[in-house]
Amino acid sequence: MSGLELTIQFFEGLVTRERPGGYWSTFEEVVRLLGRKRRTAFAGALALSAHGMVRATEDIDVLVHPEEKDRLVREMGARFVLREDLDTLLVYADRETGTEVDLLVAFDPISLEACSSPARARVRGKQVRVVSPENLTAMKVVAAVDSPGIEAKQRADVEQLVRSGLIDVNRVSRLLQDEAGREYAKYFITVVRHVRAHPARTAPKRKL
């Protein structure tokens, strides 16, 4: 079972305890709504889980290209109620399950690339689009630098992505340098050096 499947399985029974299967029901509906809107991708904890880093989450994050936004918003109105509109963040709640769905509207070169060039994942026979490991890393670096209040959490995710071996460190560094700025690339390189200096510990082997 994939990390994404494990996350969904866990929360369909926990987050919506009063409505068993609610999280999965919401997820399925979001997958249906995204349909052929190719410049969209699951982000946040679901993207991390899709790449093998199972992460607890109570909501569903979707990164959407601004040109896809209006059509998706119209279609969501049938089942989802808009709770908050912050321009680049629209917070919805599923009328049937109560599960929250956050639409993250891409606005900078890194997030625009992330939703335009997604990776693929499979969950229960369904193919879904998720933010690629490299773009996810770059987005989390930007969030860490721009938002000190969540820096520790974002840095921990970046470290985990670096340790996963799924990303091309040089590509992420160039992406940050070119599209965000030197400060962001420097932060990322600092994290990479820390990871390389402190390899993940493994449990000692027991003697038989």
Salt bridges, closest charged atoms under 4 A:
GLU12 OE2 - ARG124 NH2 3.23
GLU28 OE2 - LYS126 NZ 3.85
GLU29 OE2 - ARG32 NH2 2.80
GLU29 OE1 - ARG79 NH1 3.98
GLU67 OE1 - ARG39 NH2 2.93
GLU68 OE2 - ARG39 NE 3.89
GLU68 OE1 - ARG71 NH2 3.57
GLU75 OE1 - LYS37 NZ 2.71
ASP94 OD2 - ARG79 NH2 2.89
GLU96 OE1 - ARG79 NH2 3.61
GLU113 OE2 - ARG171 NH2 2.65
GLU134 OE1 - ARG171 NH1 3.21
ASP157 OD1 - ARG55 NH1 2.67
ASP157 OD2 - LYS140 NZ 2.89
ASP157 OD2 - LYS153 NZ 3.95
GLU159 OE2 - ARG155 NE 3.07
GLU159 OE2 - HIS194 NE2 3.93
